Amino acid sequence: MAAQPEITQRDLRNKSKEIMDAVQGGQAFTVTRDGHQIGELIPLRRRRRFVPRSEFVAMSRTAPDISLEAFRADQDATADQEMDDPYGR
């Protein structure tokens, strides 16, 4: 893994548009002050909202079978099956 380029606090202030454009493009930076590393400027990870149907189908082919009886037994073992009386304090 390549080291992140270092930028000074002054460069961050004076060249903020160029630096932020680079971050938006996926570049990360280490910010320094007085020659000491003080932080990292990294792009946010973007999460996909949807999985394409073809990818879902491909993943489903290799997924293990689910036993309905075992699934229900797991639910019964972990879920509280008792009804709480809201007035029984």
C-alpha positions in Angstrom: 0.0 0.0 0.0 1.4 3.4 -1.0 1.9 6.1 1.6 -0.5 9.0 1.5 0.9 12.3 0.3 1.5 14.8 3.2 0.1 18.3 3.0 0.7 21.0 5.5 -2.0 22.8 7.3 -1.2 25.9 5.3 -1.6 24.0 2.0 -4.9 22.7 3.2 -6.0 26.3 3.9 -4.6 27.8 0.7 -5.3 25.0 -1.7 -8.5 23.7 -0.2 -10.5 23.5 -3.5 -7.8 21.5 -5.3 -7.3 19.2 -2.3 -11.0 18.6 -1.7 -11.4 17.8 -5.5 -8.6 15.2 -5.1 -10.3 13.8 -2.0 -13.6 13.6 -3.9 -11.7 11.7 -6.6 -10.5 9.1 -4.1 -7.1 10.6 -2.9 -6.2 10.5 0.8 -3.8 12.9 2.5 -1.9 13.1 5.8 -2.1 16.6 7.3 0.9 18.0 9.1 1.5 20.9 11.4 5.0 22.1 12.2 6.4 18.9 10.6 4.2 16.6 12.8 1.4 14.4 11.4 -1.8 15.5 13.0 -4.5 13.8 11.0 -5.8 12.2 7.8 -8.1 13.6 5.2 -9.8 10.6 3.5 -12.7 10.2 1.1 -15.9 8.7 2.5 -16.8 5.2 1.5 -19.9 5.3 -0.7 -22.3 2.5 0.0 -24.3 1.0 -2.8 -28.0 1.2 -2.1 -29.0 -1.6 -4.4 -27.4 -4.9 -5.6 -28.0 -5.6 -9.2 -30.3 -8.5 -9.9 -27.7 -10.5 -11.7 -25.3 -10.1 -8.7 -28.0 -11.2 -6.3 -28.8 -14.3 -8.4 -25.1 -15.2 -8.6 -24.7 -14.9 -4.8 -27.9 -16.9 -4.2 -26.6 -19.8 -6.2 -23.8 -20.5 -3.7 -25.8 -19.7 -0.6 -26.5 -22.6 1.7 -30.0 -24.0 2.0 -32.1 -22.8 4.9 -33.9 -25.3 7.1 -37.3 -23.8 8.0 -37.5 -26.0 11.1 -34.0 -25.0 12.3 -34.8 -21.3 11.6 -38.0 -21.4 13.7 -36.2 -23.3 16.5 -33.5 -20.5 16.6 -36.3 -17.9 16.7 -38.1 -19.6 19.5 -34.8 -20.0 21.5 -33.8 -16.4 21.2 -37.1 -14.5 21.1 -39.2 -13.8 24.2 -42.4 -15.6 23.5 -44.2 -14.4 26.7 -46.7 -11.6 26.5 -45.9 -8.8 28.9 -48.7 -7.4 30.9 -48.4 -3.6 30.5 -50.2 -3.1 33.9 -48.3 -5.8 35.8 -45.7 -3.7 37.5 
